[in-house]
Amino acid sequence: MILAAGRGERMRPLTDHTPKPLLEVCGAPLIVHHLRRLRAAGFEDIVINTGWLGRHIREALGDGTAHGVRIRYSIEPERAPLETAGGIAHALPLLGEAPFLVVNADVWTDFRPRPQWAWGEDLAHLVLVPNPPHHPEGDFALDAQGRLHAGGAPRLTYAGIGWFRPEGFAALDPDQPAPLAPLLRQWMAEGRVSGSLHDGDWRDIGTPQRLAEINADCPPSEAY
């Protein structure tokens, strides 16, 4: 699942008429880079949630044939986003019963999303990255056994890439907004979240400045 429903407030005015996932990065819309990378990793069935200006995303990508994947859309209200956990809950009928990968549309990375890990009783596995300058405090602590904790140190930043079990979202109202962070903290308190560190290229394309920076110094195409 690619999360693509956000308004992109920090990107305004660029996102007033263009959804953030369609902003161009190094010669292609940001979301197209995700499709290329996912396809190269063996993912063929993709769910994309859309909200703000979502019709533009659906028109641009269609059913995914041009990118070698099959795309289905989970459509949310344009002006009433369901947030991350709510968006996932809304999309559950399209995601099936097996664990699934979720990727934020507004990040750039050379991370290749495989192999998966041994699930055990975990509800989630998150990919972490070293803290970028704009987020120096990080999000979660990763211990030596690969377990994630809401407290502790050293802290790392959630990369916006993670695998999840659908049952973790089953109790949520699929039509109500719900943030992901409280769920993650609850699962961490229960000892049911693992994590791994990616120390390669990762960037949060969250502001016009960071968009300009990556376009001025494009990573090599081999990252796909």
N, C-alpha and C positions, 0 to 999 in steps of 0.2 A: 504494500500500500504506500502510495506517495501522498503526503499531506500537502494539499494545494489550495485550501479554502480561505486562507487568511486575507485580511484587508491590506496588509503591507503598509501600515501607517508610517513607519519610519522611512519608507521609500518614497513618500509623497514629495513632489507631485508626479513622479514617474508612474505611480500606480493608480493615479486618478482615472486613467483610461486603459491601462494595460495591467492585467494581473501579474503579480511579482514572478510567478513561475515562467512567464513568457518573456521576461526581460532578457535581452541578449547578453550572453557571456561567451567571449571568445568565438564568435561566429555562429552561435546557435542559441536558441532559448534555453534557459537554465534547466528546465524540466526535461528537455531532449537529451542533455548530457546524462541525466539520471537514467532515462530509458536505455541509452546506449550501454551504460555501465551495467545495468541490471541484466540486459540481454546477454552481454558478454559473460556474465557470471552464471547464466543458465536459467534466469527467471523469464518466463514467457507469459504468465497471467498476472496482470497488473490492475489494481484498483486505485483510482484517483478520486479523492473527494474534492468537490469544487463548491465555491461559495461566491465570493466577490468576483464579478465579471466572469463567472464560471463558463458561460457560453463560449467565450473566446478560447478557453482551453479546450473545450470539447470540439469546437470547430477546427482548431489547429491540429489536434492529435487524432481526431476521429476514433476509429476502432483499433488503432495501433498498428495496422498492417504495414504502413510505410516504415515503421521502426522495428519490424520483426517480432512484435509482441501482440497480445490480446488485451485490450483495455476495456474495463467496465467502470462506470462512474457512479459515485455516491453523491447525490446532489443535495446540498444544504441551502438554507435561505441565504440570499446574498448579503443582507444587512443584519442577520442574526446568527453569527457563526457559533458552532457548537463546541469550539475549542478542541484540544487534541483528543482527550479521552472520549468526549461526546461524539466527535467525528468518527472515531474508531467504532464506538458502540453503534452508531448509525449505519456503518458499513458492514457490520457483522454478517448480515445475510449474504453478502457477496464474498466474504473471506473464508468461509468454510470452517471446519472443525479442527484443523491442524494448526500448529504454531505458524505465525506469519511474520514477515519482515515489514517494518515501518520505517520510512525515510522522509525527513523534512524536505520539502521542495526547495527551500531557500538556503541550502548548504552546497558547497562544492567540496569534493574530496576525491582522492585516488583510492579510497578504501574499496576493496573487493569483498562483497558480502557472502563469503563462504570460506571454510566450511562452518556448519553450525556446531553446537556444543552439546554435551550430554545434559539433557533437560533435568532429570531427577524430579524434584518437586517445585522447581522454579516456575514462576509466572512470567518472568521477563529476563532478558539478557541485554544489557545496554553497552554500546560502544562509547568509550570515553576518549577525550583528547587532552593534551596539555592546555592549560588555561590561556586563552588569547588575551591580548592587551585590553580589550574592551570588556572582559569578564574575568578579572584577576582572582576573584574569590572562589571560582569554581562552583560545582553543584553537589557532588557526592564524593565520598571517600571509597577507594578501592583497596581492599586488604590483600595480603600476600596469598590468600587462598582463592582470590578471584570473587570475593563477595563484596557487594555494595552496601554502603551505610549512609544514612542521611546526615550523620554527624561524624566527627573525627577528622583526621588529617593524615597525609596531605590530600587536598581536594583536587578533583579534576572536573572538566566540563563535559556534560552530556553532549554528544555529537549530533543528536537528532537522528540517530540510527539505532534501531533495536529490534529484537525479536520478542513476540508476545504470544501468550496463550489466549485464545478467545474467551475462555471462561473467566478471565480476570475482569472482563468488561460486561459480563452477562447481566449483572444486577443493575446496570445503569439504564436510565430512561433514554432510549435512542433519539428522542426529540428534544432533549434538554442539554444545555451547555454543561460541560464538565471538564475541568483542567486535569492534566495527567499527573502533575507533581504530587498532589495528596495521595493518589493511588500508589505511586511509586514509594512514597515514604511509608505507607501502610504495609506494603509488601516487603520492604526492606526490614521493617520492625519484626516481621514474621520470618525473616531469613530466607526469602524466596526470590531474591534478585541477584543474579551474577553479572559480571562485567568483564570487559577486556579493554586494553589500551591500544589505540591506534596512534602511532607517532609519525605518520606520513603527512601528506598534504591535506589540510582541512581548513575551510574558511566559511564563516557565516556571512552570506551576502545579504546583510540586513539593512544597509544604508547606502545612499548614493555614492558616498566616498569609497566604501569597500567594493562596490560594483565597479567604480572607475579604476580602483587599484588592480583588481584582477584582470580587467580588460587591457590595462597598460602593460601587464606582465603575465601573459597567458601561460598556464602550465602546458607541458607537452601533450600532444594528442594521444601518446601512448598510455596516458592515465585511463583511457577508456578501454 
